Amino acid sequence: MKSERRKMKHVWMVEDAPSTAGRERSFWTKIGVAYENEDGSLSLHLAAVPVSGKMQIRDATPVLGADEARGAAR
């Protein structure tokens, strides 16, 4: 592997939830990471098996700390 960093993505399992008050809902659970290879393909490293059959692979974003999350909720 080259010394340069590969772009990391998060792998999410998406489960549909019963709609409430006419609103569609879903639950997202992080189940692994994916790394982008030089040829554009992805290498997946899963920590869980997706039981819903639906997955999303998204760019990794920084996680807010507890203080930042409280400030954002105001």
C-alpha positions as CSV (number, residue, x, y, z in Angstrom):
1,M,0.0,0.0,0.0
2,K,1.3,3.5,-0.8
3,S,2.0,5.9,2.0
4,E,-0.7,8.3,0.9
5,R,-4.0,8.1,2.8
6,R,-7.0,6.5,1.0
7,K,-10.3,8.3,1.3
8,M,-12.4,6.7,4.1
9,K,-16.2,6.4,4.0
10,H,-18.7,5.2,6.6
11,V,-21.0,2.3,5.8
12,W,-24.5,2.6,7.3
13,M,-27.4,0.1,7.5
14,V,-30.7,1.8,6.9
15,E,-33.9,0.3,8.5
16,D,-37.3,1.6,7.6
17,A,-39.4,2.4,10.7
18,P,-43.2,2.6,10.9
19,S,-44.4,6.1,9.8
20,T,-45.8,8.3,12.5
21,A,-48.2,11.2,11.9
22,G,-47.7,10.7,8.1
23,R,-43.9,11.1,8.4
24,E,-41.6,8.4,6.9
25,R,-38.8,7.5,9.2
26,S,-35.7,5.3,9.1
27,F,-32.9,4.3,11.5
28,W,-29.3,4.5,10.5
29,T,-26.7,2.3,12.2
30,K,-23.0,2.5,11.4
31,I,-21.8,-1.0,10.5
32,G,-18.3,-0.4,9.1
33,V,-16.0,1.6,6.9
34,A,-15.0,1.6,3.2
35,Y,-11.8,2.8,1.6
36,E,-11.6,4.1,-1.9
37,N,-9.0,2.3,-4.0
38,E,-6.8,3.8,-6.8
39,D,-9.1,2.4,-9.5
40,G,-12.2,4.0,-7.9
41,S,-13.5,0.7,-6.4
42,L,-14.2,0.3,-2.7
43,S,-12.8,-2.1,0.0
44,L,-15.4,-2.7,2.7
45,H,-14.6,-3.6,6.3
46,L,-17.8,-4.5,8.0
47,A,-18.3,-5.0,11.8
48,A,-21.9,-6.2,11.4
49,V,-24.1,-7.9,8.8
50,P,-26.8,-5.6,7.4
51,V,-30.1,-7.4,8.1
52,S,-32.3,-4.8,6.3
53,G,-30.6,-5.3,3.0
54,K,-30.2,-1.6,2.6
55,M,-26.8,0.1,3.0
56,Q,-25.5,3.6,2.4
57,I,-21.8,4.5,1.9
58,R,-21.1,8.1,2.7
59,D,-18.0,10.3,3.1
60,A,-16.7,10.2,6.6
61,T,-17.6,13.4,8.5
62,P,-16.2,14.5,11.9
63,V,-18.3,13.6,14.9
64,L,-19.4,16.4,17.2
65,G,-18.2,16.3,20.7
66,A,-20.8,16.4,23.5
67,D,-20.3,20.2,24.1
68,E,-20.6,20.9,20.3
69,A,-23.7,18.7,20.1
70,R,-25.4,20.6,22.9
71,G,-24.6,23.9,21.3
72,A,-26.0,22.8,17.9
73,A,-29.2,21.7,19.5
74,R,-30.0,25.2,20.8
